Amino acid sequence: MVEDEKEQEYVDPTLAISQEETVKVQSCPECGSTRLMRDYETAEIVCMNCGLIVAQKIADRGPEWRAFDEEQRTKRTRVGAPLTYTIHDKGLSTMIDWHDKDVYGKSLSPGQKAQVYRLRKWQRRIRVSDATERNLAYALSEITKIANNLNLPKNILETASVIYRKAVKERLIRGRSIQGVTAAAIYLACRQCGLARTLEEIAQASSVNKKEVGRSYRFLIRELDYSIPPLKPSQYITKFSNQLTMQGKVEEIAHKILAAAKELKLTSGRGPTGIAAAASYIASVLTGERKTQREIAEIAQVTEVTIRNRYKELVERLMFHISL
């Protein structure tokens, strides 16, 4: 009887753990062990060290059906596409297709076809109802087009869409071109996610001049109160190596050169693309896989004079002995 009371005393505090806190449980409150086991048959979390029931009556958030292969999973699932910010309605809208067939695959009668045609027409009209939704639908399609032209990953596309939605919510689009703001949102997303893309690349992919993209970018930074870290030269090294089809050894040496230059404070006050291009040029010469300054300048979109100046500074301060 005493043992039962003692055991009840241990279990009672754990029964007060809410469903939200269950997910956050990482250690046993009794012995501090992190060896926890989820028992799906009894819906409990049990400590494997002392046997304490840490949480019980856990709700199963999965589906109520089971599937043993991909075909069953496809047939039994009843959910649609995941939410995405790249579509103006977040992908929650419905669509009436043009097959004119019922759920059994049979063709519709002429009267039903006319009715479905009217439903399809009004469904298409009410999907984009007001001016804000029309603006959002056009702008998000522009963002998708720019991202596809630059081969940007999915997270950049989603982040840029969220940034543009914030700008629309704050009424910052009025009086500015949609193309300029969308290009600025793409550039801001690249900076936020640490992807090396220059204003020139964004401007070329969006058919908007560099000056307008930069102006819209500074406007979004100021009005939306974003804190964007400065670009690092090391973010451009991988990009230059891939575009110049150089070996991984060249990229590794270029990163080491940049690390040494950063310790000597040679990177402060210099453009990241110029110093990264110079480090790539030095690494290519040291490994024997030489690339000309003109080739690297075209890829990095800087002048040959800039690469030459950064190259001289790095060679002089890092004391390289290079025979050209």
Secondary structure as GFF3:
##gff-version 3
##sequence-region A 1 324
A	DSSP	alpha_helix	2	15	.	.	.	ID=ss1
A	DSSP	alpha_helix	19	24	.	.	.	ID=ss2
A	DSSP	beta_strand	36	39	.	.	.	ID=ss3
A	DSSP	beta_strand	44	47	.	.	.	ID=ss4
A	DSSP	beta_strand	53	56	.	.	.	ID=ss5
A	DSSP	alpha_helix	70	76	.	.	.	ID=ss6
A	DSSP	alpha_helix	110	127	.	.	.	ID=ss7
A	DSSP	alpha_helix	131	149	.	.	.	ID=ss8
A	DSSP	alpha_helix	154	169	.	.	.	ID=ss9
A	DSSP	alpha_helix	178	193	.	.	.	ID=ss10
A	DSSP	alpha_helix	199	206	.	.	.	ID=ss11
A	DSSP	alpha_helix	210	224	.	.	.	ID=ss12
A	DSSP	alpha_helix	234	243	.	.	.	ID=ss13
A	DSSP	alpha_helix	248	263	.	.	.	ID=ss14
A	DSSP	alpha_helix	272	286	.	.	.	ID=ss15
A	DSSP	alpha_helix	293	300	.	.	.	ID=ss16
A	DSSP	alpha_helix	304	318	.	.	.	ID=ss17
###
